Amino acid sequence: MNNYSISSFIILLISFLFALLVGLGLYGYGMDYYGAYSKGFQWNITRVNILNYLGFRVTTLTVLGAYVGVYLTTFILTLSTGFLIRSHMRFKESYSLLSFLLIFLIAIHTWPIIMSTSNAMRQGLAMSFIFLALTNFQKNYYWILLYSLVAAFMHKTGTFFFMIAIFTIISNKLFTHFFHDKQAIYHFFNGIFVCIVIYYIFDIFILYEDHQPTRIISGDYRGAFAFIGFIYVALAFFLRGMLTNSFNLIIYYYSFFSLPFLMHGLNWQYERFGMIMIIPYILSYGSIIHRISYKFYLTLAFLSLLILTVYAGMYSNGLYYKDDPFLYGIAHF
């Protein structure tokens, strides 16, 4: 059995065990677990439409009267996280089974994953298929579109990502025949253009309908996410080889697509998108790291994210956000 097969078995095993532990409540449950998911599909019927029907069905699934949605959601999210991290490590030619296992175990205990297992569960499902889309960046675009389309039927964030994926693919097709230097310039101005267009679309269809900007209740991460995106765009402009694969290019255009949410005060939404994309950002930043230093960088980055997760109180008293009104509120986005 080769390393790839062994790592696949390890990902499956850890996904199963982690889903079991989360489902049994070892990590605690979020408010949405009690208010929207664990009581079954009938509790959510008024909030269901065609674009989130599948997400509600999976997250509220019961089998023979037993609620299994939380187990299934956690399993899929953990599985996709493992596949995403492994694919990027192999792409960087900096893969070893031990280092992958360490990074994988740290990553699934950080805020973006742990919060999406038993609180923001529909978003967790959308994140899973977004990760699977990004896992296929070395293959043809059909897989990216397929997984992105599935994500669109899980949660609003999936629909947003599907739009980014389509725009990225079209843009890449338009600029692919130019040299890397010119490609970077065209992608930059293309990103500025789409940011302005989305801003004015929001201006017409959201703010003109007496929309009240959402507010941050506890913990404001807008600046951090905006800074991460700004640095990413700047690096891609000066290190123009960054935009030679669809993984980096999708994240690049996400940095522009997400800004109008922040500019219009849609703070919860902006942070939810940031929560989904922080792990892809970490991996993508690694594309500029020398492969000898890459494993150290990933370990340090995910360890830092884990420390911030603990510092924010997510694991306090073993109930990471059960009584936090901020996390309850954003879970209803």
Secondary structure, DSSP 8 states (H G I E B T S, - for coil): --HHHHHHHHHHHHHHHHHHHHHTTTT---HHIIIIITT-GGGGGGG--TTTHHHHHHHT-EETTEE-HHHHHHHHHHHHHHHHHHHHHHHTT---HHHHHHHHHHHTTSHHHHHHHTTSHHHHHHHHHHHHHHHTTTS-HHHHHHHHHHHHTT-HHHHHHHHHHHHHHHHHHHHTTS-HHHHHHHHHHHHHHHHHHHHHHHHHHTGGGT---B---S---HHHHHHHHHHHHHHHHHSGGGGGSHHHHHHHHHHHHTHHHHHTTBHHHHHHHHHHHHHHHHHHHGGGS-HHHHHHHHHHHHHHHHHHHHHTTTTGGG-SSTT-HHHHHHHT-
